[in-house]
């Protein structure tokens, strides 16, 4: 079959045969795959967005690994999970895993040793941007509330940090799913956004560890002061993430290094947890510069 090349806007185009278009249900704006083999150009229909991605796993009698399979498949972008298990009681754990780690995933079919979980939500690029911002707010609010709880010795607030950390995990998992499933961002920056989202989860883990430490031991006024300064650095990091300037970057680097060096030799477990958090901020100072360069 022969086709004439046509020029549009300075580029060469070729019309696809009507039969090929109809048989493959191609529409305007749909992606197609193009492969080059020597002098041959091969055009293949791209995968339709409507195709449901399913994943099946037999976790046997290993519930901890099973929970990680659920979260990993969810993050990667699967729409349906079929989970087989040896212990019938594991069915009671699955809703807990879904509730703590996913958004929009529900059990739609249940049998004695198997269940089917399906995604019932829709997502788009605006969701991703808004959810990343929400994660920032949840993280900063948790840190500020902890600072006040340390000052007032508010045990109840510190006990509730566990559930707040789980809530942040749910949103980080969802944002990773959006990023990996729909490839919503420019490929130049998507790997860095992925890196940041994983660090959000690590930050919330560090804060939860600090809350648990404070429930187990008495904390010093110096720690409370240092913790408050660390949360202020996190707030500045948020500002830099959305409105980058070289001046702000330099200021954040210097302040982080100063606080980091001040506590790095402290042997108190609370200071050691705080040291880990500052070390992450220190690392991300370089990553945010890379992000700014790639956005240009």
C-alpha positions as CSV (number, residue, x, y, z in Angstrom):
1,X,0.0,0.0,0.0
2,X,1.4,3.4,-1.0
3,X,0.7,6.8,0.7
4,X,1.9,10.2,-0.4
5,X,3.8,12.4,2.1
6,X,2.3,15.8,2.7
7,X,3.9,18.9,4.3
8,X,2.2,20.6,7.2
9,X,3.9,23.4,9.1
10,X,7.3,22.4,7.8
11,X,6.9,18.8,8.8
12,X,6.1,15.6,6.8
13,X,2.9,13.7,7.5
14,X,1.3,10.6,6.1
15,X,-2.4,9.6,6.3
16,X,-3.3,6.3,8.0
17,X,-5.5,3.9,6.0
18,X,-9.2,4.1,7.0
19,X,-9.4,0.4,7.4
20,X,-6.5,0.4,9.9
21,X,-8.0,3.3,11.9
22,X,-11.5,1.6,12.1
23,X,-10.1,-1.9,13.0
24,X,-8.0,-0.4,15.8
25,X,-10.6,2.1,17.0
26,X,-8.2,5.0,16.7
27,X,-9.3,8.5,17.5
28,X,-7.9,12.0,17.2
29,X,-5.3,12.7,20.0
30,X,-4.8,9.0,20.8
31,X,-1.1,7.8,21.1
32,X,0.4,5.3,18.7
33,X,3.7,3.5,19.0
34,X,6.3,4.0,16.2
35,X,9.2,1.6,15.7
36,X,12.0,2.0,13.2
37,X,13.6,-1.2,11.8
38,X,16.2,-0.3,9.2
39,X,14.3,1.4,6.3
40,X,10.9,0.3,7.7
41,X,8.7,2.5,9.8
42,X,6.2,0.4,11.8
43,X,3.1,2.1,13.4
44,X,1.3,0.2,16.1
45,X,-1.9,1.1,18.0
46,X,-1.0,2.5,21.5
47,X,-2.5,0.9,24.6
48,X,-5.9,2.4,25.4
49,X,-6.2,4.3,28.6
50,X,-9.4,2.4,29.3
51,X,-7.7,-0.9,29.5
52,X,-7.8,-2.2,33.1
53,X,-4.5,-3.2,34.5
54,X,-4.8,-6.2,36.8
55,X,-2.4,-8.0,39.1
56,X,-2.7,-11.3,40.9
57,X,-0.6,-12.6,43.8
58,X,-0.7,-15.5,46.2
59,X,0.7,-14.3,49.5
60,X,0.2,-17.8,51.0
61,X,0.6,-17.3,54.8
62,X,2.9,-14.2,54.8
63,X,0.7,-11.2,55.8
64,X,3.5,-8.7,56.2
65,X,4.7,-9.3,52.6
66,X,1.1,-9.4,51.4
67,X,0.5,-5.9,52.8
68,X,3.6,-4.6,50.9
69,X,2.3,-6.2,47.7
70,X,-1.0,-4.3,48.0
71,X,0.7,-1.0,48.5
72,X,3.3,-1.6,45.8
73,X,0.7,-2.6,43.2
74,X,-1.4,0.4,44.1
75,X,1.5,2.8,43.8
76,X,2.6,1.4,40.4
77,X,-0.9,2.0,39.0
78,X,-2.8,-1.4,38.9
79,X,-6.6,-1.0,38.8
80,X,-7.5,-4.4,40.0
81,X,-5.8,-6.7,42.5
82,X,-6.7,-10.4,43.0
83,X,-5.2,-11.6,46.3
84,X,-5.1,-15.3,47.3
85,X,-4.1,-16.3,50.8
86,X,-3.9,-19.4,52.9
87,X,-5.3,-18.1,56.2
88,X,-9.0,-17.1,55.9
89,X,-8.6,-14.6,58.7
90,X,-6.3,-12.5,56.5
91,X,-9.5,-11.1,54.9
92,X,-9.9,-9.0,58.0
93,X,-6.5,-7.4,57.5
94,X,-7.0,-6.3,53.9
95,X,-9.6,-3.5,54.6
96,X,-7.1,-2.1,57.2
97,X,-4.3,-2.1,54.6
98,X,-6.6,-0.4,52.1
99,X,-7.9,2.2,54.6
100,X,-4.4,3.2,55.8
101,X,-2.6,3.1,52.5
102,X,-4.9,3.7,49.5
103,X,-7.6,6.1,48.2
104,X,-10.4,4.7,46.1
105,X,-9.5,1.0,46.4
106,X,-12.3,-1.3,47.7
107,X,-13.0,-5.0,48.0
108,X,-15.6,-5.9,45.3
109,X,-15.5,-9.7,45.6
110,X,-14.7,-11.9,48.6
111,X,-14.2,-15.7,48.9
112,X,-12.8,-17.8,51.8
113,X,-9.2,-17.7,50.5
114,X,-9.3,-14.9,47.9
115,X,-10.6,-11.4,47.3
116,X,-10.7,-8.9,44.5
117,X,-9.8,-5.3,45.1
118,X,-10.6,-2.6,42.5
119,X,-9.9,1.1,42.0
120,X,-13.2,3.0,42.1
121,X,-11.8,6.5,41.7
122,X,-10.8,8.8,38.8
123,X,-7.6,10.9,38.8
124,X,-6.0,13.7,36.8
125,X,-3.0,16.1,36.7
126,X,-4.8,18.7,38.9
127,X,-5.2,16.0,41.6
128,X,-1.5,15.4,41.7
129,X,-0.6,19.1,42.1
130,X,-3.2,19.6,44.8
131,X,-2.3,16.4,46.7
132,X,1.4,17.3,46.8
133,X,0.5,20.6,48.3
134,X,-1.9,18.9,50.8
135,X,0.9,16.6,51.9
136,X,3.1,19.6,52.6
137,X,0.4,21.2,54.7
138,X,-0.3,18.0,56.6
139,X,3.4,17.6,57.3
140,X,4.0,21.2,58.4
141,X,0.8,21.2,60.6
142,X,1.9,17.9,62.3
143,X,5.4,19.4,63.0
144,X,3.9,22.7,64.5
145,X,1.4,20.8,66.6
146,X,4.2,18.5,67.9
147,X,6.3,21.6,68.9
148,X,3.4,22.9,70.9
149,X,2.8,19.5,72.5
150,X,6.4,19.3,73.5
151,X,6.2,22.7,75.3
152,X,2.9,21.8,77.0
153,X,3.7,18.1,77.6
154,X,0.4,17.3,75.8
155,X,0.5,13.5,75.7
156,X,-2.8,13.1,73.7
157,X,-1.5,15.2,70.8
158,X,1.7,13.0,70.7
159,X,-0.4,9.8,70.8
160,X,-2.4,11.0,67.8
161,X,0.7,11.5,65.7
162,X,0.5,7.8,64.7
163,X,-2.8,8.2,62.9
164,X,-1.7,11.5,61.3
165,X,1.4,9.8,59.9
166,X,-0.8,7.1,58.4
167,X,-2.9,9.7,56.8
168,X,0.2,11.3,55.1
169,X,1.2,7.8,53.9
170,X,-2.2,7.4,52.3
171,X,-1.7,10.7,50.3
172,X,1.9,10.0,49.4
173,X,0.9,6.5,48.0
174,X,-1.9,8.1,46.0
175,X,0.4,10.8,44.6
176,X,3.0,8.2,43.6
177,X,0.2,6.2,41.9
178,X,-0.8,9.3,39.9
179,X,2.7,10.0,38.9
180,X,3.6,6.4,37.8
181,X,0.2,5.4,36.4
182,X,-0.6,8.4,34.2
183,X,2.9,9.8,33.6
184,X,1.4,13.3,34.3
185,X,4.5,15.3,34.5
186,X,7.3,16.2,32.1
187,X,9.7,13.2,32.1
188,X,12.6,15.7,32.9
189,X,11.1,16.4,36.3
190,X,9.0,13.4,37.2
191,X,11.8,11.4,38.8
192,X,12.7,14.3,41.1
193,X,9.0,14.8,42.0
194,X,8.9,11.0,42.8
195,X,12.0,11.5,45.0
196,X,10.4,14.4,46.9
197,X,7.2,12.4,47.5
198,X,9.1,9.5,49.0
199,X,11.0,11.9,51.2
200,X,7.6,13.4,52.5
201,X,6.9,9.9,53.7
202,X,10.3,9.7,55.4
203,X,9.7,13.1,57.0
204,X,6.4,11.9,58.5
205,X,8.1,8.7,59.8
206,X,10.8,10.8,61.5
207,X,8.2,13.0,63.2
208,X,6.3,9.9,64.4
209,X,9.5,8.4,65.8
210,X,10.1,11.7,67.6
211,X,6.6,11.7,69.1
212,X,7.1,8.1,70.3
213,X,10.5,9.0,71.8
214,X,8.9,12.0,73.7
215,X,6.3,9.6,75.1
216,X,9.0,7.3,76.4
217,X,11.5,9.9,77.9
218,X,11.7,13.4,79.2
219,X,12.8,15.9,76.6
220,X,15.0,18.9,77.3
221,X,14.3,22.6,76.6
222,X,17.3,22.5,74.2
223,X,15.6,19.8,72.2
224,X,12.3,21.6,72.1
225,X,14.0,24.7,70.8
226,X,16.0,22.8,68.2
227,X,12.9,20.9,67.1
228,X,11.0,24.2,66.6
229,X,13.9,25.6,64.5
230,X,13.8,22.4,62.4
231,X,10.1,22.8,61.6
232,X,10.8,26.4,60.7
233,X,13.4,25.1,58.2
234,X,10.9,22.7,56.8
235,X,8.5,25.7,56.3
236,X,11.2,27.6,54.5
237,X,11.9,24.5,52.4
238,X,8.2,24.5,51.4
239,X,8.5,28.1,50.3
240,X,11.6,27.3,48.3
241,X,9.8,24.4,46.6
242,X,7.1,26.6,45.2
243,X,9.0,29.9,44.8
244,X,12.7,29.2,44.2
245,X,15.3,31.9,44.4
246,X,19.1,31.6,44.7
247,X,19.0,33.8,47.8
248,X,16.4,31.7,49.6
249,X,18.4,28.5,48.7
250,X,21.6,29.9,50.0
251,X,19.9,31.0,53.2
252,X,18.3,27.6,53.8
253,X,21.6,25.7,53.1
254,X,23.5,27.9,55.7
255,X,20.7,27.6,58.3
256,X,20.4,23.8,57.9
257,X,24.1,23.2,58.1
258,X,24.4,25.4,61.2
259,X,21.6,23.5,63.1
260,X,22.9,20.2,61.7
261,X,26.4,20.8,63.0
262,X,25.1,22.0,66.4
263,X,23.4,18.6,67.2
264,X,25.3,16.0,65.2
265,X,27.4,15.0,68.3
266,X,24.4,14.7,70.6
267,X,23.9,11.2,71.9
268,X,20.3,11.6,73.2
269,X,18.0,9.4,71.1
270,X,15.6,12.4,70.5
271,X,18.4,14.5,69.1
272,X,19.5,11.5,66.9
273,X,16.0,11.3,65.4
274,X,16.1,15.0,64.8
275,X,19.5,14.7,63.3
276,X,18.1,12.3,60.7
277,X,15.4,14.7,59.7
278,X,17.9,17.6,59.3
279,X,20.1,15.3,57.2
280,X,17.2,14.7,54.8
281,X,16.6,18.5,54.5
282,X,20.3,18.9,53.8
283,X,20.2,16.3,51.0
284,X,17.1,17.8,49.4
285,X,18.7,21.3,49.2
286,X,20.7,20.0,46.2
287,X,17.7,18.2,44.7
288,X,15.5,21.3,44.7
289,X,18.2,23.1,42.7
290,X,18.1,20.3,40.1
291,X,14.4,20.6,40.0
292,X,14.6,24.4,39.4
293,X,17.1,23.9,36.6
294,X,15.0,21.3,34.8
295,X,11.8,23.4,35.0
296,X,13.5,26.1,32.9
